[in-house]
Amino acid sequence: MKDKVHPALKRSEFRKWLKGHRDQVVGQSASGSYCPIARYLNDQVDGKEIYYTVTQEYCREYKYVRNSSGFQELFLLPKWVQRFVALIDSTVGGAVTQARALEAFEISGRAE
């Protein structure tokens, strides 16, 4: 079975989301639940019973089911997202500012 890429992971939309968080913390490095990509995806489904976590290669979609959560689907991250997450996670864990995320975003797109 071919790996599916999450349909909401578009560079232009993620960049727009980052730009909308001027001078704010947009995530946490080395955290699957608070990575800027996970925060972005979770903002897209705000109010729904779905949430996402991110590794350096995949994002996992979970759905809340009767006071618990169950794994639903696994999506391959596009190459630019994999590079972005690797850049964010390459430093010691901590808060990721919008400026830092934008810098990693620009670097992650250079290889395309």
Residue pairs with C-beta under 8 A, 6 or more apart in sequence:
3 74
3 75
3 76
4 73
4 75
4 76
5 75
5 76
5 77
5 78
6 41
6 59
6 61
6 75
6 77
8 40
8 41
8 44
9 37
9 41
9 59
9 75
9 77
9 78
9 81
11 80
11 105
11 109
14 37
14 40
14 105
15 102
15 105
17 40
17 43
18 26
18 36
18 40
18 98
18 101
18 102
18 105
19 98
19 102
21 98
22 98
23 97
23 98
23 99
24 97
24 98
25 95
25 96
25 97
25 98
26 36
26 39
26 96
26 97
26 98
26 101
27 34
27 35
27 36
27 37
27 38
27 39
27 88
27 95
27 96
27 101
28 34
28 35
28 93
28 94
28 95
28 96
29 35
29 88
29 89
29 91
29 92
29 93
29 94
29 96
30 89
30 92
30 93
31 38
31 93
32 38
32 53
32 54
32 55
33 53
35 54
35 85
35 88
35 89
36 84
36 88
36 96
36 101
37 54
37 59
37 77
37 81
37 84
37 85
38 52
38 53
38 54
38 59
41 52
41 54
41 59
42 51
42 52
45 51
45 52
49 63
49 64
50 61
50 62
50 63
50 64
50 72
51 61
51 62
51 64
51 69
52 59
52 60
52 61
52 62
53 59
53 60
53 62
54 60
54 77
54 85
55 85
56 77
56 82
56 85
56 86
56 89
57 76
57 77
57 82
58 74
58 75
58 76
58 77
59 74
59 75
59 77
60 71
60 73
60 74
60 75
61 71
61 72
61 73
61 74
61 75
62 69
62 70
62 71
62 72
63 69
63 70
63 72
77 85
79 111
79 112
80 108
80 109
80 111
80 112
81 108
83 107
83 108
83 111
84 104
84 105
84 108
87 104
87 107
87 108
88 96
88 100
88 101
88 104
